């Protein structure tokens, strides 16, 4: 669509499964990861800063490619670029930078995504490690964390941005994870304060918040003048890693997915924890207000250092209302830490996100259509854009169900959507697939093209 890459950094991410096991507040029966803590950034390949530091200096991005043509803004429930509507439609792809793909492979991956009609790609801008192996962005040594700006660090993100830009795509970049894959929130807490603390300590402890802000500032400042970045997304509540295979139990689905992520990331040295339930327990006091307060704090912080880009949480979009048509856990948001409508009212958040149910219903069609409809209603009430940031089914179901969901997206006026996930065949073979990837040779690839064209036609 509109040229130039679109980088949207996310505050948060998603959480799924049962109320007790998944949610922004925390999970049950998991003791959390251990690590070390204090944030640092070095002038050459890494940088180091104390956890009490308020600011840090990072190198300037060296991404190449066409010059951006403006920053994405919002007008009511729509995104805008240079005074014209900008349609957000596309895919998720966590792997191009983190798995160490070459510039040529990145170029091929984004060419395949662009050919699907996409305008936007969601990826990750974090990887917490305790030993400097493979591609990593944040190295923890005790209570000190170092931001890696070297060739195996943020320069891989530079390569990704250049590839996206070259193919006219924008990016959504998440800055942490609710789950422990590629690091995540519990690493901050365990490294800085010790293991075994409630998951929601991440949202309330001043030392943890300050250290996370240091990392956020390193990323945001690096790309502050890059108009290929649409927004900052400061919270990835596990979206990349909570995609479940329909038909498996909660724990089975989680283990299967983590096995996939582990096997596809071996050469990247990405994982810190081997635990199948990647989050620590919640405290007795955590509720949706805990996360809303934190989101207001972090989004205001990003706005204070970056006036150019939009900001979003990147959550699952849990609704805090047991409405008549559905009493499932996604409609009991207060108990799991998210009140979608309340978060949409935060002035420093520019748009909202939600994800599909990932198999937690017997009727994907009806549940999905209602989930889209309910979020579109909140979108209109808040008068801000809302995107279905993650949705996916296995190959046996998606050709029948995706068109029905797409019709609902169009009919309700929902701003846009991003499928989970993109697939390509690169020099090393197929990119990671968890049963949801759509490759250019798959019949579903044409569905993406038709849907993208319909959304763009609707938006004018």
Secondary structure, 3 states (H helix, E strand, C coil): CCCCCCEEEEEECCCCCCCCCCCCCCCCCCCCCCCCCCEEECCCCEEEECCCCCCCCCCCCCCCCCCCCCCCEEECCEEEECCEEECCEEEECCHHHHCCCCHHHHHHHHHHHHHCCCCEEEEECCCEECCCCCCCCEEEECCEEEEECCCCCHHHHHHHHHHHHHCCCEEEEECCECCCCCCCHHHHHHHHHCCCCCCCHHHHCHHHHHHHHHHHHHHHHHCCCCCCEEEEEEEECCHHHCCCCCCCCHHHHHHHHHHHHHHHCHHHCCCCCCCCCCCCCCCCCCCHHHHHHHHHHHHHHHHHHCCCCEEECCCCCCCECCCCCCCCHHHEHHHHCCCHHHHHCCCCCCEEEEECCCCCCCCHHHHHHHHHHHHHHHHHHHCCEEEEEEECCCHHHHHHHHHHHHHHHHHHCCCEEEECCECCEECCEECCCCCCCECCCCCHHHHHHHHHHHHHHHHC
